Amino acid sequence: MTQREEIANIRIKHVLDHSIFNPDIADSMRYFQETAYRFHFLLAFMYEIIKGKEFTQEDAIQVVPVKIASRATRVTELKKAVKAGYIVEERSTKDRRARLYKPSDEMLNDFLKLCDDVFFPEL
């Protein structure tokens, strides 16, 4: 193994140990790591949320490319996350027909903790 490969392997193990191999990970993060689609959604959704984007249903299902999941699957998974309490659905104050989606406080805090554990372990 080259030095570069060894460093890469150490970093990969660190990410795995603090995410999918972590038996003490928060329930919300475990939920989003159960499938590749959910994990992809988690990363893309939270990336946009932290930047300050407001999400309609259409926006939420569009964060994951069609090549990864069908529209029906994306809508179903969004509804499951809402039902599980990890994503909050609210009516828009501007357009009462529109629904807006955001992470629950628990999910946001759990995600930030996961990021801290993976990227800033010394904090």
C-alpha positions in Angstrom: 0.0 0.0 0.0 1.4 3.4 -0.9 1.5 6.3 1.6 -1.3 8.0 -0.3 -3.5 4.9 -0.2 -2.7 4.4 3.5 -3.8 8.0 4.3 -6.9 7.6 2.2 -7.7 4.3 4.0 -7.3 6.0 7.5 -9.6 8.8 6.5 -12.2 6.5 5.0 -12.2 4.4 8.3 -12.6 7.6 10.3 -15.7 8.6 8.2 -17.1 5.0 8.5 -16.4 4.8 12.3 -18.3 8.1 12.9 -21.2 7.4 10.6 -22.5 4.0 9.4 -20.3 1.9 11.8 -21.2 4.1 14.8 -23.6 2.1 17.0 -24.3 5.3 19.0 -25.3 7.5 16.1 -28.5 9.5 16.5 -31.7 7.9 15.3 -32.3 10.5 12.6 -28.9 10.0 11.1 -29.3 6.2 11.3 -32.7 6.6 9.4 -31.0 8.6 6.6 -28.2 6.0 6.3 -30.5 3.0 5.9 -30.5 3.4 2.1 -28.2 5.0 -0.5 -31.1 7.2 -1.7 -31.8 8.5 1.8 -28.1 9.3 2.5 -27.8 11.1 -0.8 -30.9 13.1 0.0 -29.6 13.9 3.5 -26.4 15.4 2.2 -28.0 17.3 -0.7 -31.0 18.6 1.3 -28.8 19.7 4.3 -26.3 21.3 2.0 -29.0 23.5 0.5 -30.8 24.1 3.9 -27.6 25.4 5.5 -27.1 27.8 2.6 -30.5 29.2 3.5 -32.7 27.7 0.7 -36.4 27.3 1.3 -37.8 24.0 0.0 -41.1 23.3 -1.7 -42.0 19.6 -2.3 -40.8 19.9 -5.8 -37.4 21.4 -4.7 -37.0 18.7 -2.0 -37.5 15.8 -4.5 -35.3 17.5 -7.1 -32.2 17.5 -4.9 -31.7 13.8 -5.8 -31.2 13.2 -9.5 -33.7 11.1 -11.5 -30.9 8.5 -12.2 -30.8 7.7 -8.5 -34.5 7.3 -7.9 -37.8 7.7 -9.7 -40.1 10.6 -8.9 -42.6 8.3 -7.1 -39.8 7.0 -4.9 -38.5 10.5 -4.1 -42.0 11.6 -3.1 -42.6 8.5 -1.0 -39.3 8.9 0.8 -40.0 12.6 1.5 -43.4 11.6 3.0 -41.8 8.9 5.1 -39.2 11.3 6.5 -42.1 13.7 7.4 -44.1 10.9 9.0 -40.9 9.8 11.0 -40.7 13.4 12.3 -37.3 14.2 10.8 -38.5 16.7 8.2 -41.1 19.3 9.0 -43.9 20.1 6.5 -45.4 23.6 6.8 -47.8 25.6 4.6 -46.3 28.6 2.9 -47.4 32.0 4.2 -47.1 33.4 0.6 -49.0 30.6 -1.2 -51.3 28.6 1.1 -51.3 25.7 -1.5 -47.6 25.3 -1.3 -45.9 23.1 1.3 -42.4 24.0 2.6 -40.0 21.5 4.1 -37.2 21.9 6.6 -35.3 19.6 8.9 -36.7 19.2 12.4 -34.6 20.7 15.1 -33.5 17.2 16.2 -32.4 16.3 12.6 -30.5 19.6 12.2 -28.7 19.2 15.5 -27.9 15.5 14.8 -26.6 16.4 11.3 -24.3 19.1 12.7 -23.0 16.7 15.4 -22.3 14.1 12.7 -20.4 16.8 10.7 -18.5 17.8 13.8 -17.6 14.1 14.6 -16.5 13.4 11.0 -14.7 16.6 10.0 -13.8 18.2 13.3 -13.1 15.4 15.8 -10.9 17.5 18.0 -13.7 20.0 18.8 
